[in-house]
């Protein structure tokens, strides 16, 4: 989910989710981890197909301390939520104090790291969760390596473009 996602225009979110960041806001993020999954399981009656809905990773950070302009590496809370982005966003808001507001972060979040935190900290994950989350982490890491290769490698023209960038333009 990005800060400009149309789902955030729903009346239930307008009061509590802010489009622009300002100090004092909680910081949240929602990302689809994997789509619907079907697996064959053994039961006393024989093999059966079990279906699971899409899963979303929801991450939450406390308001940033004064003078710290970056998200901490590790979130305050990470959850795996089904079945849709609305439920995941509601889940984040339920964690906030009643009067608190939240900003939805975009590319600032290292989703591979957040998924790894989830895999190590959530005791109720099933084998299919681990399998799908590991694939999510692998895809995120590959996307990061591709981005590094495109933006920081290659011919002299690409390097010169990089040298002229400023932190706000990244």
C-alpha positions as CSV (number, residue, x, y, z in Angstrom):
1,X,0.0,0.0,0.0
2,X,1.2,3.5,-0.8
3,X,0.3,6.7,0.9
4,X,-1.9,7.7,-2.1
5,X,-3.7,4.3,-2.3
6,X,-7.4,4.9,-3.1
7,X,-8.4,2.5,-0.3
8,X,-7.3,5.2,2.2
9,X,-10.1,7.5,1.0
10,X,-12.7,5.4,2.7
11,X,-14.6,7.4,5.4
12,X,-13.4,5.0,8.2
13,X,-9.8,5.9,7.4
14,X,-9.9,9.6,6.5
15,X,-9.9,10.9,10.1
16,X,-7.1,8.7,11.4
17,X,-4.7,8.2,8.4
18,X,-2.8,11.2,7.2
19,X,-1.5,11.6,3.6
20,X,1.4,13.7,4.5
21,X,3.8,12.8,7.3
22,X,4.4,15.2,10.2
23,X,6.0,14.6,13.7
24,X,3.9,12.7,16.2
25,X,2.3,10.4,13.7
26,X,2.5,6.6,14.1
27,X,3.9,5.0,10.9
28,X,2.3,2.0,9.3
29,X,2.7,0.0,6.2
30,X,0.7,-2.8,4.5
31,X,2.1,-5.1,1.8
32,X,0.6,-8.1,0.1
33,X,2.8,-11.0,1.1
34,X,1.2,-13.7,-1.1
35,X,-2.0,-14.5,-2.9
36,X,-4.5,-17.3,-2.2
37,X,-2.8,-20.7,-1.6
38,X,-4.1,-24.2,-1.9
39,X,-2.3,-27.2,-0.5
40,X,-2.9,-30.9,-0.2
41,X,-3.1,-32.1,3.4
42,X,-3.3,-35.6,4.9
43,X,-6.4,-36.2,7.0
44,X,-7.8,-39.4,8.6
45,X,-10.2,-39.5,5.6
46,X,-7.4,-39.2,3.1
47,X,-5.9,-36.3,1.2
48,X,-7.9,-33.1,1.0
49,X,-7.3,-29.7,-0.5
50,X,-7.1,-26.8,1.9
51,X,-7.4,-23.3,0.7
52,X,-6.0,-20.2,2.3
53,X,-6.8,-16.5,1.5
54,X,-4.3,-13.8,0.5
55,X,-2.1,-12.7,3.3
56,X,-0.9,-9.1,4.0
57,X,2.0,-8.0,6.2
58,X,1.1,-5.1,8.4
59,X,4.0,-3.2,10.2
60,X,3.7,-0.4,12.7
61,X,6.3,2.0,14.2
62,X,5.7,4.3,17.1
63,X,6.0,8.0,16.4
64,X,9.6,9.0,15.6
65,X,11.6,10.7,18.3
66,X,12.4,14.3,17.8
67,X,15.5,14.7,15.6
68,X,15.4,11.2,14.2
69,X,14.3,11.5,10.5
70,X,14.4,7.8,9.6
71,X,12.2,4.8,10.5
72,X,13.9,2.5,13.0
73,X,15.1,-0.7,11.3
74,X,12.7,-2.9,13.3
75,X,9.0,-2.1,13.6
76,X,7.1,-1.9,16.9
77,X,4.7,-4.6,15.7
78,X,4.4,-6.9,12.7
79,X,1.4,-9.0,11.8
80,X,0.2,-11.3,9.1
81,X,-3.4,-10.5,8.3
82,X,-6.1,-12.0,6.0
83,X,-8.0,-11.6,3.7
84,X,-7.5,-8.1,2.3
85,X,-5.8,-4.7,2.5
86,X,-8.8,-3.2,4.3
87,X,-8.6,-5.7,7.1
88,X,-4.9,-5.2,7.4
89,X,-5.2,-1.4,7.6
90,X,-8.0,-1.7,10.2
91,X,-5.7,-4.1,12.2
92,X,-3.0,-1.4,12.3
93,X,-5.4,1.3,13.5
94,X,-6.7,-1.0,16.2
95,X,-3.2,-1.0,17.7
96,X,-3.1,2.8,18.0
97,X,-4.3,4.8,21.0
98,X,-7.8,6.1,20.2
99,X,-6.8,9.7,19.4
100,X,-3.6,8.7,17.5
101,X,-3.1,9.3,13.8
102,X,-1.0,7.3,11.4
103,X,0.9,7.9,8.2
104,X,1.3,5.0,5.7
105,X,4.9,4.7,4.6
106,X,5.8,3.6,1.1
107,X,9.2,2.6,-0.2
108,X,10.8,3.5,3.1
109,X,10.1,0.1,4.5
110,X,12.4,-2.9,4.0
111,X,9.7,-5.5,3.5
112,X,12.1,-8.4,3.3
113,X,13.4,-7.5,6.8
114,X,9.9,-7.1,8.1
115,X,8.9,-10.5,6.7
116,X,11.9,-12.1,8.4
117,X,11.0,-10.5,11.7
118,X,7.5,-11.9,11.2
119,X,8.8,-15.4,10.5
120,X,11.0,-15.4,13.6
121,X,8.5,-13.9,16.0
122,X,5.1,-15.3,15.1
123,X,4.5,-18.6,16.8
124,X,1.3,-19.6,15.0
125,X,2.7,-19.7,11.5
126,X,2.0,-22.9,9.5
127,X,4.4,-24.5,7.0
128,X,2.7,-22.8,4.0
129,X,3.2,-19.4,5.7
130,X,7.0,-20.0,5.9
131,X,7.1,-21.3,2.4
132,X,5.2,-18.3,1.0
133,X,7.0,-15.7,3.2
134,X,10.4,-17.2,2.2
135,X,9.5,-16.7,-1.5
136,X,8.3,-13.1,-0.7
137,X,11.7,-12.4,1.0
138,X,13.5,-13.9,-2.0
139,X,11.6,-11.8,-4.5
140,X,12.1,-8.6,-2.4
141,X,15.9,-9.3,-2.2
142,X,16.0,-9.9,-6.0
143,X,14.1,-6.6,-6.6
144,X,16.6,-4.8,-4.4
145,X,19.6,-6.3,-6.2
146,X,18.0,-5.4,-9.6
147,X,17.4,-1.8,-8.4
148,X,21.0,-1.5,-7.2
149,X,22.3,-2.8,-10.5
150,X,20.2,-0.4,-12.5
151,X,20.8,2.7,-10.4
152,X,24.4,2.2,-9.3
153,X,26.1,0.1,-11.9
154,X,26.5,0.2,-15.7
155,X,28.2,2.7,-17.9
156,X,29.6,6.1,-17.0
157,X,26.3,7.9,-17.9
158,X,24.5,6.0,-15.2
159,X,27.2,6.7,-12.7
160,X,27.2,10.4,-13.5
161,X,23.4,10.5,-13.1
162,X,23.8,8.9,-9.7
163,X,26.5,11.4,-8.6
164,X,24.1,14.3,-9.4
165,X,21.3,12.9,-7.3
166,X,20.3,14.4,-4.0
167,X,18.8,12.4,-1.0
168,X,15.4,14.0,-1.7
169,X,15.4,12.7,-5.3
170,X,16.2,9.1,-4.4
